[in-house]
Amino acid sequence: MKRPLGAALVAAVLAVPALAQQQEPFEPEGYRTDNYRAPVPATLEGARVLTTAETEAIWRAKSGIFIDVLPRVPKPKNLPAGTVWRDAPRKNIPGSIWLPDTGYGALAPAMDDYLQRGLMQASHGDKAALVVIYCLADCWMSWNAAKRALAYGYSNVAWYPEGTDGWEHAKLPTEEAQPEPRPEQ
């Protein structure tokens, strides 16, 4: 009787790593469309995944274009008359271009065009230019936007999954950002 119980215990222990592997984030075939603040995969097919040190080296060498895709909190539509609305400040990696709301899994045509035009303007039309896309840590928005840049034909896409959280944790400088003008939705 001890033998079957022992075998069952060994089988259960061996199954734990397999279960853990199944629960790790994986690359979806398409774009992530919900639960955007969740653990992200370690990879993005076709893109280079950057550490904070690698991102800092690119930034210091001024050898890449930095694109921040953090969403912007929208102004509530039902604010009482006379209510003062102040946008939440955003601090990003100095020199970045902020293209808010371009990391959702599904983009309205106007937002898709906004992202394409923003990338084209930032890269001066050079789809081989190094484009570093980021947001916050554990944010699928940057993963989606980097995947989309690859789909647009950009061949030198880098994804910085730690985003400004990792950047600030490393005590690197940030600057207050203003988003690029965007289409009304």
N, C-alpha and C positions, 0 to 999 in steps of 0.2 A: 504493500500500500504506500510505503514511503516513496517508492520510485516514481509512480505517476504524479504524485504531488510535486516532487522535485523537478520532474520534466516540465510540468505546467509552469512552475515558478521560473525556470530557465527560459521557457518560451515567452513568458510575459516580460521578463527583463530584456530579452533580445528585441522584443517588439517596440519598446519605448523609444529607441533612437529612430526607428522607421516612422513612428507616429509623430515625433518631433519634426522630422524632415518634412512630412506632409503638411504640417502647420506653418512652416516658414513661408514668407511671402514668395510668390513666384511671378514670373512675367506673364501677364495675360496676353492673349493673342491681339486684342484690341486695346482700347484705352480703359483706364479705371474710371468708373462712372458714379461711384458712391464711396462713403467712408474715406474721404481723402486724407484725413489725419490718422494714419495707421502705419505700422511698419511697412517699409518698402523693400523691394527685392535688392539683392546685392549687385544685380546686373541690369543692363539695358542693351539688348542686342543691337549692334551697329554703332554704339556710342562708347566713349571712354568714361569710366566712372572714376571720379576724382576724390582724393582725400583732401583734408584741409591744407596740408603742407603742399600738395601739388597745385591746389587752387591758388594758394598764396604765391607760389613761384610764378604761375602764369600771370597773376595780377601785377606782381612787382616788375615782371619783364614787359608788361603791357603787350603781351602776345596773344591775347584773346579778347573777345567781345563778351561782356557779362550781361545776361538777361535775367531779370528778376520777374517771376510770374505770380507772386503772392496776390491773392484776391484782395480787392478793396471793398471795405464795408460800405454797402450802398446807403444813401440817405433815405430814411424812412419816408414813404409817400404820404403818410397821414399825420405829419407833424402839425401841431396847432400853429396858426398864424403867429408870427413874431418869434417863434422858437429859433434859437441860434443853433446851427449845425456846424460842428467842426469835425473834419475828417481825422481819423486816427493817424498819428504820424507813423511813417514807415522809414526805418533806417536800413539801408542796404549796403552792399559792398561798393565803395567809392568808384565812380565811373560807370556804374551799371545803368542799364536802360530798364525802366519798370514798365512792363506790359501786363497790367493786372487782369485777372479773370481769363487768362488764355490757357490755363492748365486744366480746365474741366474736361471730362471725358467726351462730352458732346458740346460742340461750339456752334452757335448761331452763325449763319454765313457772314454777317458783319464782323463778328469777333474773329472768325477764321481769317478773314481778309486783314483785320487789324494786326493779327500775329504775323501773317505773311509779310505785310508791308513793314512792320517793325523790324523783323529779321533782315529784310532786304535793305532797309535804310541803314541799320546798324552795321551790316557787313559790306555796305557799298556795292551790293550786287554780287559779291564774291561768295559763292556757295561752298568754296573750299576753305574759307576763313574759319578759324577756331571760334566756336560759339559755346560759351559756358552757361548752362541754364540751371537755375536754382530757385529755391523758395525757402522753406524751413525744414528742419529735420522731420523725418517721418511724414512727409507730405507728398502725396501722389501727383500734385499739380505739376511739380517740376519734371517728374518722370513722364507724365503725359505730354507736356510741352516739348521735351527733348525728343520723344518718340515722334511727335508731329513734325518737328524740324527735320528729322531724318526722312520722313515721308515727303516733305517738300523738296527734297534733293540736296540738303546740306550734308556734306561728306565728312566734316570734322566737328562733330557734336560731342561735347563733354557735359556730363551730368554731375552736379555737385550735390549729392543727397543730404549732406549735413546742413546745407543752406546757411542762412545768417545765424542760426542757433550755434552751429559748429564754429563759424567765423568769430562770433562774439565770445564763445567759450575759450577760444585761442587768444583772446584779447587783441584781436586785429581791429583796425579802424572801420567805422561805418560813417555814413553821412545820410542826412535827411533826404528823402527822395520824393519826387513828384512824378506821377504817372505820365506817360506819353498821352497826348490827347487821343481820345477814343470815340468811336461812333456811339451814338445814342441807341439804346435798345428799346 
